[in-house]
Amino acid sequence: MNFCPSRYIYLSISRLPIAILVLALALETAAGPSSATTSALVVAQAREADKRPTLRPPTVGCEACLVISDTGDTLFQRNAAAELPNASTTKMMTAVLTVRAGVLGDEVRVSDTAAIAGGGGLDLKAGQVWSVEALLAALLLSSSNDAAIALAEHVSGSQEAFVASMNAQARRLELDHTAFVTPHGLDTAGHYSSAADLAIIAGELLEEPVLREIVGLRKAAVEGPEGTVTIQNRNLLLESYRGAVGIKTGYTLGAGNALVSAAVRRKRRLIGVVLRSADSFADSRALLDYGFAKLRRSVLLERGAEVGTVVLDPAGSVRAHATRTVRGLALPDTIEVSFEPARSYDLPLAPRDVVGSVIVTSGERVIDRVPAMTRSRIEEPQPSWAVEGLATVLSWGQWIGN
């Protein structure tokens, strides 16, 4: 029906409330001519349960062990809180505190106490001067006990003061199953840690770029008072396990074989800890294999999957679909798929028009964000009965007024 707005001014006052009522109904039900905002939406359709076969637990001989992901998920654990002698894995904390003390670039004079500790490749002698970097390499690669004492004395003035700072840091990190007595980890009453606590310390070490680089080296050439010395890394995983990036070996009669390992594949990092193992390298490989199998790169969201519905009153509704497949390394039960609608829509909508975004997350980590499209058409809404009714009332008003 054609009508001219200029006729509205001829309505009498008595007919004005009727026109206002009809106009209010029209405004409540009619959509704008060129755009519409969402009045309702359904977020993320329920995903089907993961259909992959259940993984068998790793075959390991360690008394205590675990493997965790870079998001903090425990993928496997055995007696992870057990308090056990942890041998030279202690030196991870020694290295972390040394770097954070701001002494990189310093020169360290070896004391008599450090020299008699022995072990670890450099064979330090009293009175020699070594760089902090050289001592850190010996500490982490060849497990130098004399380097541990030399660094502790340089940072804190004495082993006792340094050990106090180690335990203070353990409390800050809430390591409830760790107590340090020495900076090197040789068997000593009251010196222990747990697999879970060592994994946290390993994470702290990998946060330090200097240390992360050192533990990933198969060997290092360092300068000493008698020339260049080559230090070999005792961590055989660096040569035999794909993606291995560290971290620290350990062995004493009381602790047995210990190993804190780390590996990276497809941008996902795992940390494994093995304590009291007959074969720490075999156990670590089994743990890491299990962890990566559990996080293996899989389809997290299929292309075309329905992810939500956008309701546009009174034009109708459209279903949103993912425009491409999302793959990633993640635990299935941590995956969340959410649909984020566009702020507004220009009507009409045609098939394959983008109506929002699909966000795939695991915990706090965003794995991917892909456009969501519609597969159907939705037309621009036509004037509602209320609008037609308003036009009719207005035309009656003009006729009656005349």
N, C-alpha and C positions, 0 to 999 in steps of 0.2 A: 504494500500500500504506500502510495506517495503522499507525503504530507510536508507542509512547510512550517518550520519553527515559528515563523512570524505570526501564525494564527493563535499561538498560545496566549497572547496578551489580551485576547477578547473574552477569556473565561471569566465568569462571575466568581465572587469570593465563595459563594456557597458550593461551587463545583470544584474548587481548588483542592480540598482535602482528598477527594476521590482521585484526582490526578496524581497527587503526591504519593498516595498509597500504591497506586499501580506503578508509578515510577520506581518506588522502593523495591517492589517485587522484581521489576526488570533489572535493576542494578544488582540484586542479590543473585540472580540466576544467569545473567548474560555474561559471556566472556568478551574480552577486548577483541577488536577486529584483527590485530596483527601479532599479538603475543599472548602467552598464558604462562602462569607460574604453577608449580606443582601444588596441588591441594592435598594429595596423599601419595605415599609411595610404599612399596614393599621392599625391604632391604635384604639383599643376599638370600637367594633361595637355598634351602638346606642341601648340603653336599652329600653325595653318596659315601657310605663308609669305605675306608681304604680296603681294597681287595687284594693287596699284596700278601703273599704267604708270610706267616709268622717266622721271624728269624730265630734260629737256634742260638742260645747263649754261646759266647766264645769259649773255646776249650783252653783254659789257662791254669797254671799251677801255682800262681802267686797266692800268698796268704791274705794280702789286702791289695785291692786294685780298683781303679775306676777309669772311665773315659767320659769326658764332658765336651759339649759343643761350645762354640764361641758365643752362644746366647745364654750359656750357663745351664743348659739342660744336661742332666745326668743320663747318659745312654746305657751305661752298665756300671754296676758297682758290686764289690764284695768286701765286706768289713771295712768300708771306706773311712770309718771314724776310729778304727783301732789305733791305739797309741803304740808305735813301734820304733825301734832304732832306725834312723833314716840315712845314716852314713853321709856320703859327700853330696847328697841332694841338699844338704844344709847350705852349701856354698851358693845356692841361688839367692838366698836372703843376704848373704855376705856381699854378693855382687850388687844387688839392688841398693843396699844401704850405701855402698861405696860410691856408686854413680850419683845417688841423690844427695850425697854430702858435698858435691860440687868440687871434687878433687881431680877430675880429669885433667890431664896435662901436668900434674905434679910429678916430682921425682921422689922416690921412696928409698930411704937408707935401711938396709936389712939389719935387724937386731940379732943379738946372739940367740935369743929365744926363738925367733923365726928360723934362723939357720939350722938349728938342731932338730926342727920338726921334720925336715926332709920330705922327699916324695914329690912327684909331680912334674918332672921334666926339666926344670930350670936349675935345680940343685943349688939353691941360693947359698951364698957365703956371707958371713957377717961383715958388715962394712960396705958391701956392694950397693950400687945405686941403680935402681930400675924404675922405669916409668910405670905409672898406674895402669896404663893400657896394656903393657906387657904382662904385668902381674894378673890382670883380669883375664887375659887370654890363657895363661897357665892355670889359673883358678878353675875356669869353666871347661877347658878342652882336655887338659891332662890331669885335672883334679889335684892341683898343687896345694899341699897342706901348709908348706912354708909361705906360699903366696897369700893364703888366707890370713895367717898371723901377721904378716908384714902389712897387709892392707888394713886389718883391724887396728893395729897399733898406730898406723899413720892417720887414720880417720878419727879415732877416739882417744889416742894416747896410751891405751892398754887394752888387752883382750877383754878384761872384765867389764870395762866401760862399754866396749863395743857390743858385747853379748847382752848387756842391759838394754842397749838400743834395739837389738834384734828382738828381744822379748817385748819391748814396748811396741814395736811395729806389729808383732804378732797379735797383741791385744787390740791395736787399732783396726787390724784386718779381721778381728773376731775369730782368730784361729784358736778354738777352744781345746784342741787336742795337740798342741805344739808347745814345747819348752826347749830352749837352747841353753847349752852349757859352754860350748866352744864355737868358734867361727868356722870350723872345718868338718865337724861331724864324726870324728873318731869315737869309737865306743867309750862312753862315759855315762855313769849312772845319772839318771834324771834328764838325759838328752833324748828327745823323741819327737815324732810328728805323726801325722796320719795321711793317708792317700788324698782325702778330701782337702786337707789344709795345704798339702804340697801343690795341688792343682791350682789353688788360689795364688800361692807364691809364684808359680810358673807364669800365671797370667800377668802378675805384676812385672816380672822380668821381661816378658815379651812387649810390655808397654814402653820399655826403654830402648830406643833405636840402637845405641851402641851395643847393648847386651844381646839384642835380637840378632844383630849381625854376627857377633862373635860365636854364639851357640850354633849358628848355621854353617860355620866353616868346617871343612874336613881337616884342614891344617892351617897354621898361621906362622908366619916368619916375623919374629920380634927382634929388636935390637937390644943387646945387653952390654955389660962392661967388657966382655971378651969377644964381641962381634955378634953376628946374626945367629939366632937359634930358631930352629923349626920345631913347632909344637904340633903333635898329632892329636886329633880329637878321638877320644875313646868310644864315642857314640857310633856304633856300627850301622845304625839305622840310616844315617846320612848317606851311606853308600848302597844300602840294600832296599830301602823302602821309598816308593814313589811319593814325592811331596814332603818328605821329612825335613823339618827346619830346626830340630834341636831335641832335648834341651840339656839334661844332665844325668850322668851315670853316677853310680855309687856302689861301694862294696866294703864291708867289714865282716869279721867273723860273727859279730853279734847281729848285724843287720841282714847279712846275706846279700844277694844281688838286688839292687834297686835301680830303677830307671824312670825318669820323668821325660816323656817324649811329646813331640808336637808334630803335626803334619797338616798341610794345606792342600786341598783339592777343590777346584771350581769355586774359589774364593771363600770356602768354608774351612775353618780351622778347628782341629780337635786337639785336646790335651789328654794324654794317657799317663797314669801313674801305676807303677808296679813295685811292691815291697815284698821282701822275703820270697824271692822267686828262684827256682832252679835254673831257669833260662829267661832272664829279663827281656832279652831282645825278641825271642819267640812270643812271649806273653804280650809284649807291647805291640808287635805286629798283629796278633790276633785281636787285641782290643781295638786298634785303629781300624782294621778291616771291618770289624763288627760295627763300629761307629759310622763309618762311611756307607756301609750297606744300609744301615738304618736311616741315614740321611740321603740315600742315593737320589740322584737327579731324576725326578719323576714328574708326570703331568699333574699339576696342582689345580688347573682350571682348563676345561676343554673349550676350544673355539666354538662359538655358537651357544654356549651354555646360558640358560636364562638366569639373570642375576637380579632382576627387580622389575617393578611395574610402576609406571608414571601415570597418574590419573589427572586428566585435564578437564575440569568441568567448565562448560557442559559439552565440550567437544568429544569426550570419550577417554579411553586409556590406551597406552601402548606398553608392550613388554620390551625390556632391555636385554640385549644379548652381548656376550663378550665377542670382540672383533678378532681376537687371536688367542692361541693357546699359551698358557703360562706354565713354564717348567722351572723347577728349582730344587735345591737341597734343603729339605725341612722335614721335621717330624709331622706326620699326617694330623695328629691330634692337636697340633699347635696352629694349624692353618685357619685363617679367618678371611672370608671374602665379603667385602662390603661394596655397596653401590652408592655412588655420590651423584645425584641428579644435577643437571644443568640449572642455572639460576632462572632461566626463562627459555621459552620456545617460540620460534616463529612458525606460525601455522600457514598453510598445511604442512604436515610432516610426511615425508616419503620414505619408503623402505631404504635402509642403509644410512639414514640420517643419524648423526650422533646425538644421543640424548643424555649423556653423562659419562662417568668414569667408573671402572671397576678397580678396586684396590685389594691386592692380595698381600696379607701380612702373616708373619710368624712371630708371635710375641710382640715386641716393639719394633721389629725389623720389617721394613717394607720390601717385599720381594719384587713386586712389579705393579705397574699402574697401566691399564689399557683402556682405550675408548669403549663405550657401550653404545650399540646401535639398535634401532628398531627394525623389525622385519615387515611391519605393516604400515598402512597409510592412515592418517587421521586428517580430516578436512577441517577447514575453518568453520566454526559454528555459525549457523544461520540465526537470524533474530528469533527470540523465543516467543511463545504465546503472550507473555507479559508485555513485550514490546509491541506486538500487534494489537493487544488490548488497549494499551496506552494510546496508540494512534487512533483507534476507534473512538475511545472516550473523548479525545480531543476534537475529533470531527463532529461527534454529537454536541459537544459544548458549543461549537461554532454555529451548528444548525439551530440549537435551542436559543442561543443568544440572538440569533437573527429573527 
